[in-house]
């Protein structure tokens, strides 16, 4: 294959030629073969019947077939069965209608190694009209390393998020012990009262109404203690992110029960939860973590203030649902705003400085955001979590492990 030199018919009479009129060196077949074989990405050229005409070294490494095995063979040999059977039909459809589905666009598809292993690749397809007919050039990039890196990054992020939850629980450890001690102490007193009442009436007598009332109170306190422990375990346990459609208000109420453990006397948590809010597609534990982080920060901000109030509200947003946490503190200093959402940046003596950074990351991975009004001048700071409405592709989905609910990726060429 070579490039035709520029014509010299317009050269000046004296025989001299300008730079633009000089001939372009031809590219030999050997040079072209060298370029193809040194390319990092797989390159395949097929004819309009799907027969392989060119197959470079990168393809040999990618698919396990040698060039000798693939040249003259249908390209569907490197496709999964469900796509290979339809590939010839795709080609005929394009040749007949001219309607492009992938040519000139590029798309992530699934190829197949000769041992049957599926291979995620990014495929770009070009078209050329030659004297021998139409030919299609496919450039394939192996996405396995990228996908593995993304999965590893997601796992590391999940581990980091869990570490922040464990840190938050550690900081609440003393308050938790104090809070659990009260219902457990009450439980012991009630049970002792039952013992005394039964001894007083004798073993053969029926249990009086007053004793039954004491037993009911004991059961209630035991259930309350167990409920607190269960919520704490769910909050810190190691688990895969799982998103599902939930109502935001009950989610917030459960998170508040964890957050206000050990709150100082005089602290008021004011709820202004909207009604008839749409469901959102979220990981409940991660969103509860955001609520816990924001409310705990608000409680920290109002310490020592004359008025100690945290107002938590939910409402419709322009294209979703918003949750706001407003405190009655002094607001955020202007010089502190730039560092607010940076990891390991904290003005508190305790903690890792990860709460707001992780909260914003959680909000953004859910397709929303975490915004702040710094307040000041007599106004406290207000943090607002924005969550989008589920789109058409997620509305019918109840659970997804990776949280990605987009449409099915297109397969084939």
Wavefront OBJ file of the C-alpha trace (Angstrom):
o trace
v 0.000 0.000 0.000
v 1.421 3.399 -0.904
v 0.428 7.002 -1.253
v 0.496 8.482 -4.744
v 3.084 11.302 -5.096
v 1.870 14.792 -5.839
v 1.816 15.603 -9.553
v 4.651 17.878 -10.832
v 2.835 19.140 -13.909
v 2.662 22.672 -12.542
v 6.390 22.990 -11.799
v 8.048 26.279 -12.906
v 9.750 26.326 -16.349
v 13.185 26.669 -14.785
v 12.748 23.218 -13.211
v 12.651 24.448 -9.629
v 9.799 23.311 -7.350
v 8.301 24.769 -4.203
v 8.123 22.754 -0.999
v 4.395 22.108 -1.481
v 5.073 20.615 -4.908
v 7.659 18.099 -3.803
v 6.625 14.430 -3.932
v 5.376 12.698 -0.751
v 7.311 9.517 0.027
v 5.306 6.382 -0.550
v 4.429 4.135 2.418
v 5.332 0.549 1.676
v 3.353 -2.481 2.746
v 6.227 -3.389 5.058
v 6.027 0.007 6.767
v 2.271 -0.278 7.165
v 2.620 -3.796 8.584
v 5.205 -2.481 11.061
v 2.857 0.271 12.202
v 0.011 -2.203 12.671
v 2.123 -4.679 14.608
v 3.644 -2.044 16.939
v 0.237 -0.549 17.799
v -0.754 -1.084 21.432
v -4.414 -1.552 20.512
v -5.861 -4.393 18.514
v -6.602 -3.535 14.878
v -8.776 -5.651 12.594
v -9.888 -4.913 9.035
v -12.848 -6.868 7.659
v -14.725 -6.805 4.369
v -18.452 -6.286 3.942
v -19.048 -9.983 4.602
v -17.251 -9.891 7.953
v -14.162 -11.732 6.707
v -10.907 -10.744 8.443
v -8.370 -9.126 6.089
v -5.934 -7.675 8.621
v -5.200 -8.869 12.153
v -2.300 -7.319 14.096
v -0.039 -8.574 16.889
v -2.061 -6.821 19.613
v -5.087 -8.861 18.520
v -3.089 -12.056 18.880
v -2.271 -11.117 22.479
v -5.821 -9.976 23.176
v -7.812 -12.868 21.739
v -5.373 -15.804 21.692
v -5.796 -16.503 17.947
v -2.827 -16.068 15.628
v -3.087 -14.051 12.436
v -2.794 -17.256 10.415
v -5.848 -18.649 12.230
v -7.954 -15.516 11.789
v -7.144 -14.249 8.288
v -9.953 -15.300 5.954
v -12.197 -16.213 8.874
v -15.401 -14.454 9.976
v -14.752 -11.888 12.680
v -17.611 -13.291 14.770
v -15.100 -15.895 16.016
v -14.007 -13.347 18.652
v -17.547 -12.488 19.735
v -19.723 -14.147 22.384
v -22.275 -16.538 20.917
v -25.247 -14.275 21.526
v -23.627 -11.531 19.447
v -21.701 -13.544 16.851
v -24.909 -15.025 15.435
v -26.360 -11.552 14.892
v -23.231 -9.830 13.573
v -23.721 -10.731 9.909
v -27.271 -9.413 10.181
v -25.989 -6.125 11.598
v -23.638 -5.768 8.611
v -26.378 -6.519 6.092
v -28.703 -4.070 7.808
v -26.118 -1.299 7.612
v -25.243 -2.020 3.976
v -28.931 -1.981 3.088
v -30.081 1.037 5.138
v -26.935 3.060 5.829
v -28.112 3.447 9.428
v -25.083 3.595 11.734
v -25.128 2.159 15.245
v -21.441 2.132 16.074
v -19.458 3.218 13.003
v -17.766 6.519 13.706
v -19.044 6.544 17.301
v -17.083 4.113 19.470
v -18.616 2.031 22.218
v -17.842 -0.402 25.008
v -18.655 -3.952 23.896
v -17.828 -7.500 24.936
v -15.448 -9.642 22.889
v -14.364 -13.211 23.593
v -10.985 -14.930 23.990
v -10.477 -18.241 22.240
v -10.821 -20.001 25.612
v -14.299 -18.483 26.059
v -13.339 -15.735 28.498
v -15.379 -12.544 27.922
v -13.249 -9.448 27.356
v -14.585 -5.903 27.826
v -13.182 -3.696 25.070
v -13.724 -0.215 23.694
v -14.385 -0.569 19.982
v -14.007 2.215 17.414
v -15.060 1.403 13.862
v -14.222 3.265 10.661
v -15.299 2.617 7.094
v -13.373 2.771 3.819
v -14.574 2.331 0.239
v -11.942 0.498 -1.816
v -11.754 -0.988 -5.288
v -12.450 -4.353 -3.651
v -15.579 -3.062 -1.913
v -16.345 -1.626 1.480
v -14.001 -2.414 4.334
v -14.406 -1.777 8.049
v -11.507 -0.961 10.375
v -11.940 -1.843 14.043
v -9.623 -0.513 16.768
v -10.005 -2.360 20.071
v -8.732 -1.282 23.478
v -8.626 -3.817 26.307
v -10.632 -2.420 29.252
v -9.886 -5.157 31.773
v -7.111 -3.244 33.528
v -9.240 -0.094 33.663
v -12.248 -1.962 35.006
v -10.151 -3.716 37.629
v -8.722 -0.363 38.717
v -12.205 1.115 38.957
v -13.428 -1.837 41.024
v -10.402 -1.571 43.288
v -10.943 2.158 43.681
v -14.601 1.586 44.517
v -13.628 -1.012 47.114
v -11.046 1.314 48.656
v -13.621 4.096 48.776
v -16.117 1.752 50.444
v -13.462 0.773 53.004
v -12.695 4.434 53.642
v -16.382 5.222 54.084
v -16.693 2.345 56.532
v -13.617 3.574 58.440
v -15.282 6.961 58.836
v -18.436 5.268 60.168
v -16.383 3.267 62.663
v -14.605 6.480 63.701
v -17.951 8.188 64.221
v -19.163 5.307 66.393
v -15.924 5.391 68.363
v -16.460 9.075 69.115
v -20.005 8.276 70.263
v -18.850 5.334 72.374
v -19.135 7.054 75.757
v -22.535 8.507 74.925
v -23.697 5.125 73.674
v -22.636 3.385 76.880
v -24.421 6.024 78.935
v -27.574 5.824 76.822
v -27.731 2.037 76.983
v -27.078 2.013 80.707
v -30.339 3.813 81.468
v -32.774 1.337 79.844
v -30.774 -1.646 81.087
v -30.781 -0.324 84.642
v -34.518 0.293 84.395
v -34.976 -3.243 83.082
v -33.201 -4.708 86.100
v -35.316 -2.647 88.508
v -38.537 -3.743 86.815
v -37.543 -7.399 86.936
v -36.631 -7.107 90.616
v -40.059 -5.589 91.224
v -41.663 -8.568 89.487
v -39.740 -10.928 91.751
v -40.879 -9.128 94.894
v -44.486 -8.947 93.696
v -44.626 -12.647 92.882
v -43.109 -13.556 96.261
v -45.659 -11.371 98.046
v -48.703 -12.970 96.343
v -47.415 -16.519 96.555
v -46.416 -18.937 93.830
v -49.964 -20.301 93.396
v -51.660 -16.953 92.862
v -52.285 -15.503 89.455
v -50.050 -12.642 88.392
v -51.803 -9.381 89.233
v -52.435 -6.603 86.711
v -49.818 -4.385 88.315
v -47.180 -7.076 87.773
v -48.181 -7.465 84.139
v -47.801 -3.727 83.651
v -44.293 -3.895 85.110
v -43.431 -6.781 82.800
v -44.659 -4.824 79.779
v -42.440 -1.908 80.738
v -39.503 -4.265 81.130
v -40.070 -5.711 77.683
v -40.352 -2.198 76.211
v -37.046 -1.106 77.712
v -35.350 -4.313 76.575
v -36.636 -3.792 73.054
v -35.403 -0.198 73.085
v -31.919 -1.301 74.129
v -31.874 -4.015 71.469
v -33.071 -1.582 68.807
v -30.246 0.836 69.561
v -27.645 -1.910 69.396
v -29.098 -3.272 66.138
v -28.994 0.138 64.439
v -25.408 0.651 65.533
v -24.401 -2.747 64.144
v -26.079 -2.043 60.800
v -24.354 1.319 60.652
v -20.807 -0.006 61.036
v -20.980 -3.507 59.550
v -18.936 -4.211 56.432
v -21.213 -4.598 53.425
v -21.403 -3.975 49.693
v -23.117 -0.755 48.616
v -26.734 -1.576 47.761
v -29.083 1.053 46.377
v -32.854 0.769 46.483
v -35.918 2.978 46.346
v -36.660 4.371 49.808
v -38.651 7.105 51.519
v -36.221 9.727 52.786
v -38.089 10.761 55.968
v -38.022 7.380 57.816
v -34.377 7.061 56.813
v -33.622 10.388 58.489
v -35.599 9.505 61.625
v -33.560 6.309 62.083
v -30.310 8.247 61.608
v -31.397 10.858 64.166
v -31.910 8.169 66.796
v -28.230 7.295 66.459
v -27.066 10.899 66.302
v -28.756 12.351 69.365
v -27.396 9.709 71.751
v -25.906 11.595 74.674
v -26.889 15.039 73.384
v -26.359 17.687 76.097
v -29.416 18.923 78.014
v -31.097 21.901 76.395
v -30.343 20.807 72.820
v -33.388 20.938 70.563
v -33.709 18.922 67.366
v -36.493 20.484 65.319
v -37.917 18.396 62.490
v -39.693 19.943 59.522
v -40.127 16.943 57.266
v -42.008 17.454 54.017
v -45.011 15.366 53.059
v -45.689 13.353 49.901
v -42.016 13.343 48.950
v -40.991 11.010 46.098
v -38.829 7.999 46.754
v -35.127 8.215 45.946
v -32.700 5.532 44.716
v -29.991 5.481 47.404
v -27.843 3.296 49.596
v -29.720 3.782 52.899
v -26.697 3.284 55.157
v -24.568 5.752 53.199
v -27.287 8.417 53.254
v -27.772 7.825 56.978
v -24.044 8.377 57.356
v -24.401 11.777 55.711
v -27.245 12.652 58.094
v -25.214 11.538 61.113
v -22.179 13.543 59.978
v -24.169 16.719 59.341
v -26.207 16.592 62.552
v -23.173 15.749 64.691
v -21.310 18.693 63.181
v -24.312 20.908 63.901
v -24.425 19.727 67.524
v -20.723 20.505 67.791
v -21.264 24.000 66.345
v -23.939 25.007 68.893
v -22.001 24.008 71.997
v -21.799 27.003 74.326
v -24.422 29.004 72.397
v -27.302 30.646 74.226
v -29.743 28.989 71.850
v -28.889 25.384 70.996
v -31.155 24.320 68.160
v -30.630 22.125 65.124
v -33.338 22.294 62.480
v -33.587 19.397 60.043
v -35.955 19.719 57.085
v -36.848 17.873 53.897
v -38.682 19.196 50.854
v -39.071 18.927 47.117
v -36.165 20.366 45.114
v -36.144 21.508 41.484
v -35.347 18.011 40.190
v -35.325 15.848 43.290
v -35.412 15.939 47.074
v -33.396 18.105 49.436
v -32.519 17.683 53.086
v -31.176 20.670 55.046
v -29.470 20.833 58.438
v -29.435 24.339 59.945
v -27.774 25.093 63.280
v -28.076 28.072 65.613
v -24.320 28.490 65.894
v -22.115 31.377 64.776
v -21.657 30.142 61.198
v -18.471 29.189 59.366
v -15.532 31.580 59.192
v -14.792 32.746 55.618
v -11.219 31.419 55.782
v -12.517 27.954 56.651
v -14.858 27.523 53.671
v -12.111 26.631 51.157
v -10.951 23.686 53.308
v -14.428 22.573 54.344
v -14.807 19.545 52.053
v -11.143 18.530 51.890
v -10.157 15.201 53.413
v -8.211 15.261 56.705
v -9.053 18.931 57.184
v -10.803 19.573 60.493
v -10.927 22.276 63.133
v -11.961 19.720 65.772
v -9.438 18.108 68.089
v -11.048 14.685 67.599
v -11.912 12.770 64.464
v -10.187 12.208 61.136
v -11.494 15.245 59.290
v -13.201 12.962 56.775
v -16.869 13.470 57.599
v -17.726 16.303 55.210
v -15.362 15.093 52.472
v -16.960 11.654 52.491
v -20.468 13.097 52.782
v -19.933 15.174 49.651
v -18.448 12.179 47.844
v -21.483 10.058 48.783
v -23.852 12.775 47.569
v -22.053 13.118 44.223
v -21.833 9.365 43.593
v -25.613 9.306 44.052
v -25.930 11.927 41.304
v -26.598 14.745 43.774
v -24.496 17.200 45.753
v -23.808 18.591 49.218
v -23.974 22.392 49.427
v -23.270 24.811 52.259
v -24.495 28.254 53.278
v -21.766 29.469 55.636
v -24.106 31.748 57.602
v -22.532 34.278 59.950
v -23.857 37.642 61.101
v -26.244 35.998 63.536
v -27.083 33.075 61.266
v -25.895 29.526 61.681
v -24.473 27.346 58.917
v -26.834 25.363 56.721
v -25.815 22.199 54.854
v -28.110 20.921 52.104
v -28.042 17.410 50.652
v -29.546 17.193 47.166
v -30.693 13.832 45.821
v -32.065 13.408 42.276
v -35.241 11.629 41.336
v -34.739 8.140 39.880
v -34.744 8.304 36.088
v -36.697 6.068 33.749
v -34.008 3.380 33.824
v -33.991 3.143 37.634
v -37.670 3.681 38.397
v -38.420 -0.004 37.922
v -35.326 -1.177 39.775
v -35.509 -2.104 43.441
v -31.969 -3.201 44.203
v -28.580 -2.943 42.532
v -25.239 -4.016 43.930
v -22.990 -1.459 42.208
v -25.446 1.388 42.168
v -25.265 1.860 38.413
v -28.670 1.609 36.810
v -28.062 2.876 33.317
v -29.406 1.206 30.209
v -27.889 -1.991 28.933
v -24.635 -1.446 27.092
v -24.882 -2.030 23.374
v -23.146 -5.150 22.166
v -21.758 -6.082 18.794
v -20.567 -3.905 15.971
l 1 2 3 4 5 6 7 8 9 10 11 12 13 14 15 16 17 18 19 20 21 22 23 24 25 26 27 28 29 30 31 32 33 34 35 36 37 38 39 40 41 42 43 44 45 46 47 48 49 50 51 52 53 54 55 56 57 58 59 60 61 62 63 64 65 66 67 68 69 70 71 72 73 74 75 76 77 78 79 80 81 82 83 84 85 86 87 88 89 90 91 92 93 94 95 96 97 98 99 100 101 102 103 104 105 106 107 108 109 110 111 112 113 114 115 116 117 118 119 120 121 122 123 124 125 126 127 128 129 130 131 132 133 134 135 136 137 138 139 140 141 142 143 144 145 146 147 148 149 150 151 152 153 154 155 156 157 158 159 160 161 162 163 164 165 166 167 168 169 170 171 172 173 174 175 176 177 178 179 180 181 182 183 184 185 186 187 188 189 190 191 192 193 194 195 196 197 198 199 200 201 202 203 204 205 206 207 208 209 210 211 212 213 214 215 216 217 218 219 220 221 222 223 224 225 226 227 228 229 230 231 232 233 234 235 236 237 238 239 240 241 242 243 244 245 246 247 248 249 250 251 252 253 254 255 256 257 258 259 260 261 262 263 264 265 266 267 268 269 270 271 272 273 274 275 276 277 278 279 280 281 282 283 284 285 286 287 288 289 290 291 292 293 294 295 296 297 298 299 300 301 302 303 304 305 306 307 308 309 310 311 312 313 314 315 316 317 318 319 320 321 322 323 324 325 326 327 328 329 330 331 332 333 334 335 336 337 338 339 340 341 342 343 344 345 346 347 348 349 350 351 352 353 354 355 356 357 358 359 360 361 362 363 364 365 366 367 368 369 370 371 372 373 374 375 376 377 378 379 380 381 382 383 384 385 386 387 388 389 390 391 392 393 394 395 396 397 398 399 400 401 402 403 404 405 406 407 408 409 410 411 412 413
